[in-house]
Amino acid sequence: MTNAFFSEWLKLRRRAMLLGGIGATMAVTALATVVQLVTVGDDGAPGGSTVTVASLQEAGGLAAGVAGAATFIGAVTLTLWAINMANEYTLGTLRNLLVRQPHRLRLLAGKLLALASFTVVAVTLASAMSIAMSFAMAPVNGIDTSAWTTTSALGEVASTWTNTVLAAIGFGLIGASLGIFLRAPAGAIGAGLAWLLIGELILSQAWNEVGRWLPGQLLQAISEGGDTSMPYLTAVTGAMVVIGSFTAASGYLFAHREVAG
């Protein structure tokens, strides 16, 4: 598994993966940070946003940019993991990997751990950039940053970072599973984004009691730290069951399906 981990990182260090993974994560986080700081007003941003100048001046305001980008970070992560897993089939590289590591589940575990660590790096860099941008832009928009230098602010940043990483890895596992199931990058990405961004929205509005237990809704609740309709621990437990079952099914398929199939 260790060899599979490091071999996967050889791929992840390529320029295309760095730009497409870390670069895209930082880009969507920067956009979310700028939008929140530029459009916020005394009564919130246009469109009924709950983000106000007063809320941004609290300790949690320092991590508001990362929190606002969590869903987009999840979409980027899903895409990256889906491409990575599906390309092993479309490019025919999986057969070569299995020659070096015939234990398929060890190979899969190593690859997923490498992708998870890559995601942690991407979210960490994006968070650092968002914090720097927030400090730079806040005075221009009349936002007092005195609460951002307290220990409470550091706790809020750590909490938001943890929730964003957990949610992103959850989205990534969905993408990797779809890549294994469909064995085609375009199909895996299309199915994943269509379901999470459109399918779940429709089901949640039509059948709220069931819709809130859908994977995308659970991951969103995790990224937000839970809410009144979905406590944090309940969201984490639900995501572990739902996404864990989906991942286990794809792992079984990865281990037993013919590579040339």
C-alpha positions as CSV (number, residue, x, y, z in Angstrom):
1,M,0.0,0.0,0.0
2,T,2.9,2.4,0.8
3,N,4.3,1.9,-2.7
4,A,0.9,2.5,-4.3
5,F,0.7,5.7,-2.2
6,F,4.0,7.1,-3.4
7,S,3.4,6.0,-7.0
8,E,0.2,7.8,-7.1
9,W,1.9,11.0,-5.8
10,L,4.2,10.8,-8.9
11,K,1.1,11.4,-11.0
12,L,-0.3,14.0,-8.7
13,R,2.9,16.1,-8.9
14,R,2.4,16.6,-12.6
15,R,1.7,20.2,-13.7
16,A,-1.7,19.3,-15.1
17,M,-2.8,17.7,-11.8
18,L,-1.4,20.6,-9.7
19,L,-3.1,23.2,-11.8
20,G,-6.3,21.2,-12.1
21,G,-6.5,20.2,-8.5
22,I,-4.8,22.7,-6.2
23,G,-5.0,25.5,-8.7
24,A,-8.8,25.1,-9.2
25,T,-9.4,24.7,-5.5
26,M,-7.5,27.9,-4.8
27,A,-9.3,29.7,-7.6
28,V,-12.9,28.9,-6.4
29,T,-11.9,29.8,-2.8
30,A,-10.4,33.1,-3.9
31,L,-13.6,33.8,-5.9
32,A,-15.8,33.0,-2.9
33,T,-13.7,35.2,-0.6
34,V,-13.7,38.2,-2.9
35,V,-17.5,37.9,-3.5
36,Q,-18.2,37.8,0.2
37,L,-16.0,40.7,1.0
38,V,-17.0,42.9,-1.9
39,T,-20.8,42.4,-2.0
40,V,-21.5,42.3,1.8
41,G,-23.5,45.1,3.3
42,D,-25.1,46.1,6.6
43,D,-28.1,43.9,5.8
44,G,-26.2,41.2,4.0
45,A,-25.2,40.5,0.5
46,P,-27.6,40.7,-2.4
47,G,-29.9,37.8,-2.8
48,G,-30.8,37.4,0.9
49,S,-27.4,36.1,2.1
50,T,-27.0,35.8,5.9
51,V,-23.4,37.2,5.6
52,T,-23.3,40.7,7.0
53,V,-20.6,43.1,8.0
54,A,-21.4,42.3,11.6
55,S,-21.0,38.6,11.1
56,L,-17.7,39.0,9.2
57,Q,-16.3,41.1,12.0
58,E,-16.8,38.2,14.4
59,A,-14.1,35.5,15.0
60,G,-15.7,33.2,12.5
61,G,-15.6,35.8,9.7
62,L,-11.9,35.0,9.1
63,A,-12.9,31.6,7.7
64,A,-16.0,32.8,5.9
65,G,-14.4,32.6,2.5
66,V,-13.4,29.0,2.9
67,A,-16.8,28.1,4.3
68,G,-18.5,29.8,1.3
69,A,-16.4,27.8,-1.2
70,A,-16.9,24.4,0.4
71,T,-19.4,23.1,-2.1
72,F,-17.3,24.3,-5.0
73,I,-14.2,22.7,-3.5
74,G,-16.2,19.5,-3.3
75,A,-17.1,19.7,-6.9
76,V,-13.5,20.2,-7.9
77,T,-12.4,17.3,-5.7
78,L,-15.1,15.0,-7.1
79,T,-13.9,15.8,-10.6
80,L,-10.2,15.2,-9.8
81,W,-10.8,11.9,-8.1
82,A,-13.2,10.7,-10.8
83,I,-10.7,11.5,-13.6
84,N,-7.9,9.9,-11.7
85,M,-9.7,6.6,-11.2
86,A,-11.4,6.4,-14.5
87,N,-8.3,7.1,-16.5
88,E,-6.7,4.0,-15.1
89,Y,-9.2,2.1,-17.2
90,T,-9.3,4.3,-20.3
91,L,-5.6,4.6,-20.5
92,G,-4.9,1.0,-19.7
93,T,-2.5,1.8,-16.9
94,L,-4.4,-0.3,-14.3
95,R,-3.1,-3.6,-15.8
96,N,0.5,-2.3,-15.4
97,L,-0.1,-1.3,-11.8
98,L,-1.5,-4.7,-11.0
99,V,1.7,-6.3,-12.3
100,R,3.6,-4.5,-9.6
101,Q,0.9,-4.7,-6.9
102,P,-1.4,-7.7,-7.5
103,H,-3.3,-7.1,-4.3
104,R,-6.0,-4.9,-5.7
105,L,-7.5,-3.5,-2.5
106,R,-4.1,-2.5,-1.2
107,L,-3.5,-0.7,-4.5
108,L,-6.9,1.0,-4.2
109,A,-6.3,2.0,-0.6
110,G,-2.9,3.5,-1.5
111,K,-4.4,5.5,-4.4
112,L,-7.3,6.8,-2.2
113,L,-4.9,7.8,0.6
114,A,-2.7,9.7,-1.8
115,L,-5.7,11.5,-3.3
116,A,-6.9,12.3,0.2
117,S,-3.5,13.8,1.2
118,F,-3.5,15.8,-2.1
119,T,-6.9,17.1,-1.1
120,V,-5.7,18.1,2.4
121,V,-2.8,20.0,0.8
122,A,-5.2,21.8,-1.7
123,V,-7.6,22.8,1.1
124,T,-4.8,24.0,3.3
125,L,-3.2,26.2,0.6
126,A,-6.6,27.6,-0.4
127,S,-7.4,28.3,3.3
128,A,-4.1,30.2,3.8
129,M,-4.7,32.2,0.6
130,S,-8.3,33.1,1.7
131,I,-7.1,34.3,5.1
132,A,-4.4,36.4,3.6
133,M,-6.9,37.9,1.1
134,S,-9.4,38.6,3.9
135,F,-6.9,40.5,5.9
136,A,-5.9,42.5,2.8
137,M,-9.4,43.3,1.6
138,A,-11.3,43.8,4.9
139,P,-10.1,47.4,5.7
140,V,-11.0,48.5,2.2
141,N,-14.6,47.4,2.8
142,G,-14.8,48.8,6.4
143,I,-14.6,45.5,8.2
144,D,-12.9,45.5,11.6
145,T,-10.5,42.6,11.9
146,S,-9.6,42.9,15.6
147,A,-11.6,39.7,16.4
148,W,-9.7,37.8,13.7
149,T,-6.5,37.8,15.7
150,T,-8.0,36.0,18.8
151,T,-7.7,32.4,19.8
152,S,-11.4,32.1,19.0
153,A,-10.7,33.0,15.4
154,L,-8.0,30.3,15.2
155,G,-10.4,27.8,16.6
156,E,-13.0,28.8,14.0
157,V,-10.4,28.5,11.2
158,A,-9.3,25.1,12.4
159,S,-13.0,23.9,12.6
160,T,-13.8,25.2,9.2
161,W,-10.7,23.7,7.7
162,T,-11.5,20.3,9.3
163,N,-15.1,20.4,8.1
164,T,-14.1,21.4,4.6
165,V,-11.5,18.7,4.3
166,L,-13.9,16.0,5.5
167,A,-16.6,17.1,3.1
168,A,-14.1,17.4,0.2
169,I,-12.8,13.8,0.9
170,G,-16.4,12.6,0.9
171,F,-17.1,14.2,-2.5
172,G,-13.8,12.7,-3.7
173,L,-14.9,9.2,-2.6
174,I,-18.1,9.6,-4.6
175,G,-16.0,10.7,-7.6
176,A,-13.6,7.8,-7.3
177,S,-16.4,5.3,-6.9
178,L,-18.1,6.7,-10.0
179,G,-14.8,6.4,-11.9
180,I,-14.6,2.8,-11.0
181,F,-18.2,2.0,-11.8
182,L,-18.3,3.9,-15.2
183,R,-14.6,3.6,-16.2
184,A,-14.9,6.8,-18.2
185,P,-13.9,10.3,-16.9
186,A,-16.6,12.2,-18.8
187,G,-19.4,9.8,-17.7
188,A,-18.2,9.8,-14.1
189,I,-17.9,13.6,-13.8
190,G,-21.2,14.2,-15.6
191,A,-23.1,11.7,-13.5
192,G,-21.6,12.9,-10.2
193,L,-22.2,16.6,-10.8
194,A,-25.6,16.1,-12.3
195,W,-26.7,14.1,-9.3
196,L,-25.2,16.3,-6.6
197,L,-26.1,19.7,-8.2
198,I,-29.4,18.9,-9.8
199,G,-30.8,15.5,-8.8
200,E,-30.4,16.0,-5.1
201,L,-31.8,19.5,-5.2
202,I,-35.0,18.3,-6.9
203,L,-35.4,15.3,-4.5
204,S,-34.7,17.5,-1.4
205,Q,-37.4,20.0,-2.4
206,A,-39.9,17.3,-3.3
207,W,-39.2,14.9,-0.4
208,N,-37.3,16.8,2.3
209,E,-37.3,14.0,5.0
210,V,-35.5,11.6,2.6
211,G,-33.6,14.3,0.7
212,R,-31.6,15.5,3.7
213,W,-30.1,12.0,4.0
214,L,-28.7,12.1,0.4
215,P,-24.8,12.2,0.2
216,G,-24.5,15.7,-1.1
217,Q,-26.8,17.1,1.5
218,L,-25.0,15.3,4.3
219,L,-21.6,16.6,3.1
220,Q,-23.0,20.1,2.9
221,A,-24.2,19.8,6.5
222,I,-20.7,18.6,7.5
223,S,-19.0,21.6,5.7
224,E,-21.4,24.0,7.5
225,G,-20.7,22.4,10.9
226,G,-24.2,21.1,11.2
227,D,-27.5,23.0,11.6
228,T,-30.9,22.7,13.3
229,S,-32.2,20.2,10.8
230,M,-29.1,18.1,10.7
231,P,-26.8,18.0,13.8
232,Y,-23.1,17.7,13.0
233,L,-22.5,14.2,14.4
234,T,-25.6,13.0,12.7
235,A,-24.4,14.3,9.4
236,V,-21.0,12.7,9.9
237,T,-22.5,9.3,10.8
238,G,-24.9,9.4,7.9
239,A,-22.2,10.3,5.5
240,M,-20.0,7.4,6.8
241,V,-22.8,5.0,6.2
242,V,-24.0,6.2,2.8
243,I,-20.7,7.1,1.2
244,G,-19.0,4.2,3.0
245,S,-21.5,1.8,1.5
246,F,-21.0,3.3,-2.0
247,T,-17.2,3.1,-1.6
248,A,-17.3,-0.5,-0.4
249,A,-19.4,-1.5,-3.4
250,S,-16.9,0.2,-5.8
251,G,-14.1,-1.4,-3.9
252,Y,-15.6,-4.9,-4.4
253,L,-16.0,-4.1,-8.1
254,F,-12.4,-2.9,-8.3
255,A,-11.2,-6.1,-6.7
256,H,-13.2,-8.6,-8.7
257,R,-14.0,-7.1,-12.2
258,E,-11.8,-8.1,-15.1
259,V,-9.4,-5.3,-16.0
260,A,-10.0,-5.7,-19.7
261,G,-13.8,-5.8,-19.2
